[in-house]
């Protein structure tokens, strides 16, 4: 197979195949939660972000563990959502 034909086939495959997004999990510190009702609001705000598939909020730990599609959203969008709901958050550790 000549080089031009190989290149053409490679380009067609690259265009035809969609980019695969990765599912990521991040823990957000939400220190401003002061009552047992706060996690409900935080969870609702995070679940409203497109690409979020799972949210676990702990009042005791004052954190939220969020699983999301990194092609649809970002940690910045997640922290913005909690801040807009009245609960500023910050990323704890690395995104997994």
Backbone atoms as SQL, in Angstrom:
CREATE TABLE atoms (id INTEGER PRIMARY KEY, chain TEXT, resi INTEGER, resn TEXT, atom TEXT, x REAL, y REAL, z REAL);
INSERT INTO atoms VALUES
  (1, 'A', 1, 'UNK', 'N', 0.855, -1.166, 0.000),
  (2, 'A', 1, 'UNK', 'CA', 0.000, 0.000, 0.000),
  (3, 'A', 1, 'UNK', 'C', 0.906, 1.236, 0.000),
  (4, 'A', 2, 'UNK', 'N', 0.612, 2.167, -0.874),
  (5, 'A', 2, 'UNK', 'CA', 1.487, 3.330, -0.930),
  (6, 'A', 2, 'UNK', 'C', 1.184, 4.293, 0.225),
  (7, 'A', 3, 'UNK', 'N', 2.083, 5.206, 0.454),
  (8, 'A', 3, 'UNK', 'CA', 2.009, 6.122, 1.588),
  (9, 'A', 3, 'UNK', 'C', 0.776, 7.015, 1.525),
  (10, 'A', 4, 'UNK', 'N', 0.436, 7.507, 0.350),
  (11, 'A', 4, 'UNK', 'CA', -0.725, 8.381, 0.204),
  (12, 'A', 4, 'UNK', 'C', -2.017, 7.649, 0.551),
  (13, 'A', 5, 'UNK', 'N', -2.119, 6.411, 0.120),
  (14, 'A', 5, 'UNK', 'CA', -3.320, 5.618, 0.406),
  (15, 'A', 5, 'UNK', 'C', -3.427, 5.357, 1.914),
  (16, 'A', 6, 'UNK', 'N', -2.315, 5.032, 2.579),
  (17, 'A', 6, 'UNK', 'CA', -2.310, 4.812, 4.024),
  (18, 'A', 6, 'UNK', 'C', -2.731, 6.079, 4.764),
  (19, 'A', 7, 'UNK', 'N', -2.214, 7.209, 4.326),
  (20, 'A', 7, 'UNK', 'CA', -2.546, 8.482, 4.949),
  (21, 'A', 7, 'UNK', 'C', -4.034, 8.785, 4.792),
  (22, 'A', 8, 'UNK', 'N', -4.557, 8.542, 3.594),
  (23, 'A', 8, 'UNK', 'CA', -5.979, 8.785, 3.334),
  (24, 'A', 8, 'UNK', 'C', -6.864, 7.918, 4.229),
  (25, 'A', 9, 'UNK', 'N', -6.517, 6.666, 4.358),
  (26, 'A', 9, 'UNK', 'CA', -7.292, 5.753, 5.207),
  (27, 'A', 9, 'UNK', 'C', -7.209, 6.190, 6.668),
  (28, 'A', 10, 'UNK', 'N', -6.034, 6.573, 7.114),
  (29, 'A', 10, 'UNK', 'CA', -5.861, 7.040, 8.495),
  (30, 'A', 10, 'UNK', 'C', -6.699, 8.273, 8.773),
  (31, 'A', 11, 'UNK', 'N', -6.709, 9.217, 7.838),
  (32, 'A', 11, 'UNK', 'CA', -7.499, 10.436, 8.011),
  (33, 'A', 11, 'UNK', 'C', -8.988, 10.137, 8.040),
  (34, 'A', 12, 'UNK', 'N', -9.453, 9.236, 7.185),
  (35, 'A', 12, 'UNK', 'CA', -10.877, 8.879, 7.165),
  (36, 'A', 12, 'UNK', 'C', -11.288, 8.237, 8.487),
  (37, 'A', 13, 'UNK', 'N', -10.455, 7.363, 9.015),
  (38, 'A', 13, 'UNK', 'CA', -10.757, 6.725, 10.289),
  (39, 'A', 13, 'UNK', 'C', -10.758, 7.730, 11.431),
  (40, 'A', 14, 'UNK', 'N', -9.825, 8.652, 11.414),
  (41, 'A', 14, 'UNK', 'CA', -9.738, 9.655, 12.474),
  (42, 'A', 14, 'UNK', 'C', -10.979, 10.547, 12.488),
  (43, 'A', 15, 'UNK', 'N', -11.486, 10.869, 11.317),
  (44, 'A', 15, 'UNK', 'CA', -12.675, 11.718, 11.230),
  (45, 'A', 15, 'UNK', 'C', -13.931, 10.920, 11.567),
  (46, 'A', 16, 'UNK', 'N', -13.969, 9.662, 11.166),
  (47, 'A', 16, 'UNK', 'CA', -15.162, 8.846, 11.353),
  (48, 'A', 16, 'UNK', 'C', -15.352, 8.379, 12.792),
  (49, 'A', 17, 'UNK', 'N', -14.276, 8.182, 13.503),
  (50, 'A', 17, 'UNK', 'CA', -14.378, 7.678, 14.869),
  (51, 'A', 17, 'UNK', 'C', -14.522, 8.840, 15.850),
  (52, 'A', 18, 'UNK', 'N', -15.528, 8.797, 16.705),
  (53, 'A', 18, 'UNK', 'CA', -15.697, 9.892, 17.668),
  (54, 'A', 18, 'UNK', 'C', -14.620, 9.838, 18.748),
  (55, 'A', 19, 'UNK', 'N', -14.338, 10.966, 19.319),
  (56, 'A', 19, 'UNK', 'CA', -13.397, 11.015, 20.441),
  (57, 'A', 19, 'UNK', 'C', -14.089, 10.408, 21.653),
  (58, 'A', 20, 'UNK', 'N', -13.394, 9.610, 22.385),
  (59, 'A', 20, 'UNK', 'CA', -13.984, 8.972, 23.549),
  (60, 'A', 20, 'UNK', 'C', -13.731, 9.819, 24.783),
  (61, 'A', 21, 'UNK', 'N', -14.801, 10.131, 25.460),
  (62, 'A', 21, 'UNK', 'CA', -14.703, 10.910, 26.689),
  (63, 'A', 21, 'UNK', 'C', -14.425, 9.951, 27.842),
  (64, 'A', 22, 'UNK', 'N', -13.821, 10.482, 28.845),
  (65, 'A', 22, 'UNK', 'CA', -13.510, 9.675, 30.012),
  (66, 'A', 22, 'UNK', 'C', -14.431, 10.056, 31.164),
  (67, 'A', 23, 'UNK', 'N', -14.825, 9.068, 31.928),
  (68, 'A', 23, 'UNK', 'CA', -15.588, 9.330, 33.142),
  (69, 'A', 23, 'UNK', 'C', -14.582, 9.641, 34.230),
  (70, 'A', 24, 'UNK', 'N', -14.772, 10.756, 34.874),
  (71, 'A', 24, 'UNK', 'CA', -13.862, 11.208, 35.928),
  (72, 'A', 24, 'UNK', 'C', -14.627, 11.355, 37.235),
  (73, 'A', 25, 'UNK', 'N', -13.895, 11.300, 38.336),
  (74, 'A', 25, 'UNK', 'CA', -14.479, 11.516, 39.657),
  (75, 'A', 25, 'UNK', 'C', -13.617, 12.527, 40.394),
  (76, 'A', 26, 'UNK', 'N', -14.291, 13.492, 41.021),
  (77, 'A', 26, 'UNK', 'CA', -13.588, 14.521, 41.783),
  (78, 'A', 26, 'UNK', 'C', -14.292, 14.684, 43.133),
  (79, 'A', 27, 'UNK', 'N', -13.507, 15.011, 44.137),
  (80, 'A', 27, 'UNK', 'CA', -14.060, 15.341, 45.445),
  (81, 'A', 27, 'UNK', 'C', -13.952, 16.843, 45.626),
  (82, 'A', 28, 'UNK', 'N', -15.082, 17.453, 45.952),
  (83, 'A', 28, 'UNK', 'CA', -15.130, 18.887, 46.195),
  (84, 'A', 28, 'UNK', 'C', -15.335, 19.141, 47.682),
  (85, 'A', 29, 'UNK', 'N', -14.518, 19.992, 48.260),
  (86, 'A', 29, 'UNK', 'CA', -14.715, 20.419, 49.650),
  (87, 'A', 29, 'UNK', 'C', -15.787, 21.503, 49.635),
  (88, 'A', 30, 'UNK', 'N', -16.795, 21.336, 50.487),
  (89, 'A', 30, 'UNK', 'CA', -17.893, 22.306, 50.573),
  (90, 'A', 30, 'UNK', 'C', -18.041, 22.697, 52.045),
  (91, 'A', 31, 'UNK', 'N', -17.132, 23.513, 52.552),
  (92, 'A', 31, 'UNK', 'CA', -17.105, 23.815, 53.986),
  (93, 'A', 31, 'UNK', 'C', -18.268, 24.664, 54.487),
  (94, 'A', 32, 'UNK', 'N', -18.994, 25.318, 53.595),
  (95, 'A', 32, 'UNK', 'CA', -20.073, 26.207, 54.034),
  (96, 'A', 32, 'UNK', 'C', -21.388, 25.486, 54.320),
  (97, 'A', 33, 'UNK', 'N', -21.425, 24.163, 54.218),
  (98, 'A', 33, 'UNK', 'CA', -22.641, 23.423, 54.586),
  (99, 'A', 33, 'UNK', 'C', -22.768, 23.441, 56.101),
  (100, 'A', 34, 'UNK', 'N', -23.861, 24.018, 56.587),
  (101, 'A', 34, 'UNK', 'CA', -24.025, 24.201, 58.032),
  (102, 'A', 34, 'UNK', 'C', -25.193, 23.428, 58.634),
  (103, 'A', 35, 'UNK', 'N', -25.999, 22.785, 57.795),
  (104, 'A', 35, 'UNK', 'CA', -27.133, 22.027, 58.342),
  (105, 'A', 35, 'UNK', 'C', -27.393, 20.800, 57.476),
  (106, 'A', 36, 'UNK', 'N', -28.253, 19.936, 57.946),
  (107, 'A', 36, 'UNK', 'CA', -28.534, 18.692, 57.236),
  (108, 'A', 36, 'UNK', 'C', -29.266, 18.911, 55.918),
  (109, 'A', 37, 'UNK', 'N', -29.844, 20.075, 55.697),
  (110, 'A', 37, 'UNK', 'CA', -30.538, 20.380, 54.446),
  (111, 'A', 37, 'UNK', 'C', -29.574, 20.849, 53.344),
  (112, 'A', 38, 'UNK', 'N', -28.436, 21.375, 53.722),
  (113, 'A', 38, 'UNK', 'CA', -27.468, 21.904, 52.750),
  (114, 'A', 38, 'UNK', 'C', -27.065, 20.886, 51.679),
  (115, 'A', 39, 'UNK', 'N', -26.791, 19.632, 52.044),
  (116, 'A', 39, 'UNK', 'CA', -26.380, 18.666, 51.019),
  (117, 'A', 39, 'UNK', 'C', -27.435, 18.460, 49.927),
  (118, 'A', 40, 'UNK', 'N', -28.684, 18.633, 50.261),
  (119, 'A', 40, 'UNK', 'CA', -29.744, 18.478, 49.258),
  (120, 'A', 40, 'UNK', 'C', -29.599, 19.545, 48.175),
  (121, 'A', 41, 'UNK', 'N', -29.353, 20.773, 48.589),
  (122, 'A', 41, 'UNK', 'CA', -29.179, 21.877, 47.645),
  (123, 'A', 41, 'UNK', 'C', -27.920, 21.686, 46.808),
  (124, 'A', 42, 'UNK', 'N', -26.831, 21.275, 47.443),
  (125, 'A', 42, 'UNK', 'CA', -25.574, 21.050, 46.728),
  (126, 'A', 42, 'UNK', 'C', -25.741, 19.929, 45.700),
  (127, 'A', 43, 'UNK', 'N', -26.380, 18.844, 46.106),
  (128, 'A', 43, 'UNK', 'CA', -26.585, 17.715, 45.199),
  (129, 'A', 43, 'UNK', 'C', -27.452, 18.117, 44.016),
  (130, 'A', 44, 'UNK', 'N', -28.496, 18.871, 44.264),
  (131, 'A', 44, 'UNK', 'CA', -29.385, 19.327, 43.190),
  (132, 'A', 44, 'UNK', 'C', -28.624, 20.209, 42.199),
  (133, 'A', 45, 'UNK', 'N', -27.794, 21.116, 42.707),
  (134, 'A', 45, 'UNK', 'CA', -27.015, 22.010, 41.839),
  (135, 'A', 45, 'UNK', 'C', -26.038, 21.215, 40.975),
  (136, 'A', 46, 'UNK', 'N', -25.374, 20.236, 41.560),
  (137, 'A', 46, 'UNK', 'CA', -24.395, 19.440, 40.808),
  (138, 'A', 46, 'UNK', 'C', -25.072, 18.527, 39.792),
  (139, 'A', 47, 'UNK', 'N', -26.199, 17.942, 40.154),
  (140, 'A', 47, 'UNK', 'CA', -26.918, 17.077, 39.221),
  (141, 'A', 47, 'UNK', 'C', -27.457, 17.843, 38.026),
  (142, 'A', 48, 'UNK', 'N', -27.631, 19.148, 38.153),
  (143, 'A', 48, 'UNK', 'CA', -28.135, 19.971, 37.048),
  (144, 'A', 48, 'UNK', 'C', -27.056, 20.272, 36.006),
  (145, 'A', 49, 'UNK', 'N', -25.799, 19.995, 36.316),
  (146, 'A', 49, 'UNK', 'CA', -24.702, 20.249, 35.377),
  (147, 'A', 49, 'UNK', 'C', -24.695, 19.136, 34.329),
  (148, 'A', 50, 'UNK', 'N', -24.786, 19.500, 33.035),
  (149, 'A', 50, 'UNK', 'CA', -24.748, 18.469, 31.988),
  (150, 'A', 50, 'UNK', 'C', -23.449, 17.658, 32.070),
  (151, 'A', 51, 'UNK', 'N', -23.596, 16.333, 31.972),
  (152, 'A', 51, 'UNK', 'CA', -22.427, 15.451, 32.032),
  (153, 'A', 51, 'UNK', 'C', -22.206, 14.803, 33.379),
  (154, 'A', 52, 'UNK', 'N', -22.906, 15.283, 34.411),
  (155, 'A', 52, 'UNK', 'CA', -22.767, 14.690, 35.749),
  (156, 'A', 52, 'UNK', 'C', -23.619, 13.427, 35.805),
  (157, 'A', 53, 'UNK', 'N', -23.015, 12.325, 36.232),
  (158, 'A', 53, 'UNK', 'CA', -23.744, 11.058, 36.290),
  (159, 'A', 53, 'UNK', 'C', -24.013, 10.580, 37.720),
  (160, 'A', 54, 'UNK', 'N', -23.227, 11.074, 38.684),
  (161, 'A', 54, 'UNK', 'CA', -23.418, 10.618, 40.063),
  (162, 'A', 54, 'UNK', 'C', -22.898, 11.680, 41.019),
  (163, 'A', 55, 'UNK', 'N', -23.654, 11.895, 42.102),
  (164, 'A', 55, 'UNK', 'CA', -23.244, 12.854, 43.124),
  (165, 'A', 55, 'UNK', 'C', -23.532, 12.250, 44.490),
  (166, 'A', 56, 'UNK', 'N', -22.531, 12.244, 45.355),
  (167, 'A', 56, 'UNK', 'CA', -22.690, 11.834, 46.751),
  (168, 'A', 56, 'UNK', 'C', -22.197, 12.994, 47.610),
  (169, 'A', 57, 'UNK', 'N', -23.099, 13.552, 48.422),
  (170, 'A', 57, 'UNK', 'CA', -22.751, 14.689, 49.262),
  (171, 'A', 57, 'UNK', 'C', -22.805, 14.251, 50.724),
  (172, 'A', 58, 'UNK', 'N', -21.773, 14.609, 51.475),
  (173, 'A', 58, 'UNK', 'CA', -21.711, 14.260, 52.893),
  (174, 'A', 58, 'UNK', 'C', -21.677, 15.529, 53.742),
  (175, 'A', 59, 'UNK', 'N', -22.695, 15.676, 54.588),
  (176, 'A', 59, 'UNK', 'CA', -22.714, 16.802, 55.515),
  (177, 'A', 59, 'UNK', 'C', -21.618, 16.634, 56.563),
  (178, 'A', 60, 'UNK', 'N', -21.419, 15.418, 57.025),
  (179, 'A', 60, 'UNK', 'CA', -20.412, 15.137, 58.050),
  (180, 'A', 60, 'UNK', 'C', -19.001, 15.471, 57.550),
  (181, 'A', 61, 'UNK', 'N', -18.683, 15.029, 56.341),
  (182, 'A', 61, 'UNK', 'CA', -17.361, 15.284, 55.768),
  (183, 'A', 61, 'UNK', 'C', -17.263, 16.661, 55.114),
  (184, 'A', 62, 'UNK', 'N', -18.416, 17.284, 54.872),
  (185, 'A', 62, 'UNK', 'CA', -18.497, 18.575, 54.177),
  (186, 'A', 62, 'UNK', 'C', -17.820, 18.493, 52.806),
  (187, 'A', 63, 'UNK', 'N', -18.218, 17.430, 52.067),
  (188, 'A', 63, 'UNK', 'CA', -17.693, 17.275, 50.723),
  (189, 'A', 63, 'UNK', 'C', -18.730, 16.689, 49.780),
  (190, 'A', 64, 'UNK', 'N', -18.395, 16.739, 48.503),
  (191, 'A', 64, 'UNK', 'CA', -19.236, 16.157, 47.462),
  (192, 'A', 64, 'UNK', 'C', -18.326, 15.373, 46.526),
  (193, 'A', 65, 'UNK', 'N', -18.679, 14.127, 46.271),
  (194, 'A', 65, 'UNK', 'CA', -17.936, 13.291, 45.335),
  (195, 'A', 65, 'UNK', 'C', -18.783, 13.226, 44.068),
  (196, 'A', 66, 'UNK', 'N', -18.203, 13.714, 42.969),
  (197, 'A', 66, 'UNK', 'CA', -18.952, 13.867, 41.723),
  (198, 'A', 66, 'UNK', 'C', -18.300, 13.055, 40.611),
  (199, 'A', 67, 'UNK', 'N', -19.109, 12.247, 39.925),
  (200, 'A', 67, 'UNK', 'CA', -18.658, 11.501, 38.752),
  (201, 'A', 67, 'UNK', 'C', -19.257, 12.198, 37.536),
  (202, 'A', 68, 'UNK', 'N', -18.392, 12.479, 36.541),
  (203, 'A', 68, 'UNK', 'CA', -18.845, 13.258, 35.399),
  (204, 'A', 68, 'UNK', 'C', -18.112, 12.861, 34.122),
  (205, 'A', 69, 'UNK', 'N', -18.693, 13.236, 32.988),
  (206, 'A', 69, 'UNK', 'CA', -18.110, 13.019, 31.668),
  (207, 'A', 69, 'UNK', 'C', -17.250, 14.236, 31.355),
  (208, 'A', 70, 'UNK', 'N', -15.952, 14.037, 31.231),
  (209, 'A', 70, 'UNK', 'CA', -15.048, 15.177, 31.037),
  (210, 'A', 70, 'UNK', 'C', -15.155, 15.825, 29.658),
  (211, 'A', 71, 'UNK', 'N', -15.917, 15.222, 28.753),
  (212, 'A', 71, 'UNK', 'CA', -16.157, 15.852, 27.456),
  (213, 'A', 71, 'UNK', 'C', -17.339, 16.813, 27.523),
  (214, 'A', 72, 'UNK', 'N', -18.133, 16.691, 28.592),
  (215, 'A', 72, 'UNK', 'CA', -19.332, 17.522, 28.713),
  (216, 'A', 72, 'UNK', 'C', -19.219, 18.598, 29.788),
  (217, 'A', 73, 'UNK', 'N', -18.353, 18.401, 30.753),
  (218, 'A', 73, 'UNK', 'CA', -18.217, 19.389, 31.825),
  (219, 'A', 73, 'UNK', 'C', -16.811, 19.355, 32.404),
  (220, 'A', 74, 'UNK', 'N', -16.573, 20.227, 33.358),
  (221, 'A', 74, 'UNK', 'CA', -15.239, 20.342, 33.962),
  (222, 'A', 74, 'UNK', 'C', -15.384, 20.590, 35.459),
  (223, 'A', 75, 'UNK', 'N', -14.270, 20.483, 36.158),
  (224, 'A', 75, 'UNK', 'CA', -14.271, 20.775, 37.593),
  (225, 'A', 75, 'UNK', 'C', -14.662, 22.233, 37.820),
  (226, 'A', 76, 'UNK', 'N', -14.213, 23.123, 36.950),
  (227, 'A', 76, 'UNK', 'CA', -14.572, 24.540, 37.076),
  (228, 'A', 76, 'UNK', 'C', -16.081, 24.742, 36.993),
  (229, 'A', 77, 'UNK', 'N', -16.737, 24.014, 36.106),
  (230, 'A', 77, 'UNK', 'CA', -18.199, 24.119, 35.987),
  (231, 'A', 77, 'UNK', 'C', -18.892, 23.573, 37.241),
  (232, 'A', 78, 'UNK', 'N', -18.318, 22.540, 37.828),
  (233, 'A', 78, 'UNK', 'CA', -18.894, 21.958, 39.045),
  (234, 'A', 78, 'UNK', 'C', -18.772, 22.924, 40.221),
  (235, 'A', 79, 'UNK', 'N', -17.601, 23.520, 40.380),
  (236, 'A', 79, 'UNK', 'CA', -17.416, 24.474, 41.485),
  (237, 'A', 79, 'UNK', 'C', -18.259, 25.727, 41.266),
  (238, 'A', 80, 'UNK', 'N', -18.444, 26.112, 40.022),
  (239, 'A', 80, 'UNK', 'CA', -19.309, 27.263, 39.718),
  (240, 'A', 80, 'UNK', 'C', -20.751, 26.952, 40.099),
  (241, 'A', 81, 'UNK', 'N', -21.196, 25.727, 39.825),
  (242, 'A', 81, 'UNK', 'CA', -22.567, 25.326, 40.158),
  (243, 'A', 81, 'UNK', 'C', -22.810, 25.380, 41.663),
  (244, 'A', 82, 'UNK', 'N', -21.855, 24.903, 42.447),
  (245, 'A', 82, 'UNK', 'CA', -22.057, 24.945, 43.904),
  (246, 'A', 82, 'UNK', 'C', -22.020, 26.388, 44.402),
  (247, 'A', 83, 'UNK', 'N', -21.140, 27.192, 43.853),
  (248, 'A', 83, 'UNK', 'CA', -21.058, 28.604, 44.255),
  (249, 'A', 83, 'UNK', 'C', -22.351, 29.335, 43.908),
  (250, 'A', 84, 'UNK', 'N', -22.891, 29.067, 42.731),
  (251, 'A', 84, 'UNK', 'CA', -24.151, 29.701, 42.328),
  (252, 'A', 84, 'UNK', 'C', -25.313, 29.289, 43.224),
  (253, 'A', 85, 'UNK', 'N', -25.201, 28.119, 43.832),
  (254, 'A', 85, 'UNK', 'CA', -26.242, 27.649, 44.754),
  (255, 'A', 85, 'UNK', 'C', -26.016, 28.174, 46.174),
  (256, 'A', 86, 'UNK', 'N', -24.937, 28.934, 46.359),
  (257, 'A', 86, 'UNK', 'CA', -24.638, 29.502, 47.672),
  (258, 'A', 86, 'UNK', 'C', -23.646, 28.719, 48.505),
  (259, 'A', 87, 'UNK', 'N', -23.005, 27.736, 47.877),
  (260, 'A', 87, 'UNK', 'CA', -22.066, 26.874, 48.594),
  (261, 'A', 87, 'UNK', 'C', -20.744, 26.784, 47.828),
  (262, 'A', 88, 'UNK', 'N', -19.857, 27.754, 47.998),
  (263, 'A', 88, 'UNK', 'CA', -18.566, 27.696, 47.306),
  (264, 'A', 88, 'UNK', 'C', -17.825, 26.392, 47.628),
  (265, 'A', 89, 'UNK', 'N', -17.155, 25.861, 46.629),
  (266, 'A', 89, 'UNK', 'CA', -16.412, 24.612, 46.824),
  (267, 'A', 89, 'UNK', 'C', -15.046, 24.713, 46.157),
  (268, 'A', 90, 'UNK', 'N', -14.171, 23.816, 46.590),
  (269, 'A', 90, 'UNK', 'CA', -12.843, 23.717, 45.996),
  (270, 'A', 90, 'UNK', 'C', -12.513, 22.252, 45.770),
  (271, 'A', 91, 'UNK', 'N', -11.679, 22.010, 44.796),
  (272, 'A', 91, 'UNK', 'CA', -11.260, 20.658, 44.486),
  (273, 'A', 91, 'UNK', 'C', -10.331, 20.133, 45.558),
  (274, 'A', 92, 'UNK', 'N', -10.560, 18.884, 45.980),
  (275, 'A', 92, 'UNK', 'CA', -9.675, 18.199, 46.914),
  (276, 'A', 92, 'UNK', 'C', -8.901, 17.152, 46.143),
  (277, 'A', 93, 'UNK', 'N', -7.608, 17.208, 46.151),
  (278, 'A', 93, 'UNK', 'CA', -6.799, 16.189, 45.488),
  (279, 'A', 93, 'UNK', 'C', -6.942, 16.224, 43.985),
  (280, 'A', 94, 'UNK', 'N', -6.579, 15.104, 43.359),
  (281, 'A', 94, 'UNK', 'CA', -6.594, 14.998, 41.905),
  (282, 'A', 94, 'UNK', 'C', -7.916, 14.443, 41.410),
  (283, 'A', 95, 'UNK', 'N', -8.222, 14.753, 40.147),
  (284, 'A', 95, 'UNK', 'CA', -9.383, 14.166, 39.479),
  (285, 'A', 95, 'UNK', 'C', -8.988, 12.743, 39.116),
  (286, 'A', 96, 'UNK', 'N', -9.851, 11.797, 39.409),
  (287, 'A', 96, 'UNK', 'CA', -9.554, 10.379, 39.125),
  (288, 'A', 96, 'UNK', 'C', -10.362, 9.911, 37.941);
